[in-house]
Amino acid sequence: MWASIAAATIVALLTASCYATLSKQYPQGGVGSSYFYAEAAFLEKQSHITSSWPGSPSSSSAAWDSREDRDVVLKFPHEEIMGDVATHERFSREVKIGHLLTHPNIQQLYGLATVNNSEFLVLEYVPGRPLRDVLREHQPTPEDYAEAVTLGVQIARALAYAHENHVAHRDLKPENIIVMEGGEAKVMDFGIASMQGARRVTWGPLSSQVGMPDYMSPEQIQGGRGDSRTDVYALGMILYEYVAGRLPYDGDNSLAVMNQHVTTKAPPLHFFRPDVPPPLEEIVMKAIRCAPADRWQGMDELSAVLEHWGTVDVPALRLEREQERGENPRLGSLAGKLNVPAFKTNLLLLVVLVLLLVVLVLGVSLFGRH
């Protein structure tokens, strides 16, 4: 009994402390009065804690908004890096972006809260599965193509809206997309997004995580900041993976994969799915071209061609793809496996052939003497 009383007392004190902190920071009704989260509410939802991807500067957990009678997600920056100026700048920018963007296919930011001097974001709870889980369990079927188009249109519309508001996501990947039961998609995590006019923020551990190698555009890999066409490239990679059941590039390590993004033309989708409709194939392949100027020039353009994919000029797009500069995809794959830059692959093969020729000549010479 005494243990129960003590526990109840502790919860009450924590609740009072939480409310006092929020009220002090937002005395005129702002986030503090609209979003009051008692410590007891956190404890009720511990089973819903979600782990972030490795190296992420933040973690999140689900909680209950007792005032608004809804589930929410709390996003906490890791305390050990929050003291860094660049980290705090990115966190503040995510808050600004969250208040700027309101779209049915983008996770909504409800507000920023502070408890015991620790800041966290209060976000919409999205019931569904990460696209990564969907892809992991996905078995290729003829319905893939319609599903890919539906998914692509939703994401493209969401990011077209973000781009209209001068925001580029820059970290689009299956882990940052939730697919709900009815097939609705929501884009999440604008933690490393860029805003037009905002100064560039650089910090080692964070800068190295701007995008995953599998979905990073060549310009990001080469140190560029990226823009709306960077997001076009990432969405193209996601659609490629959805349709083909795999990504176009692989290698023994991240550097090998990144090298292929920069130097190698992706294998056409029909290499892996011979029955892929040519219009859909060419739409996706144009999205993942190496040079930004050769891709769809915005998400609005990409969403439009996806919606009317049966009317695209397939011969013209195929000709553009075939004329694109870059290593042969088969050589690129070999370079990735060997962990050798693709532009050196031809030289490597030449050296090997020369060595074989020398060995052959020496062998013939020795055989002739005997």
Helices and strands as residue ranges (DSSP letters): H 2-25, H 31-34, H 39-44, G 46-48, E 58-65, E 70-77, H 79-82, H 85-100, E 109-115, E 118-124, E 129-130, H 131-137, H 144-164, E 167-168, G 174-176, E 177-179, E 185-187, E 194-195, H 204-207, H 218-221, H 228-244, H 254-263, G 269-271, H 278-287, G 292-294, H 299-307, G 309-311, H 314-323, H 329-338, G 342-344, H 345-369
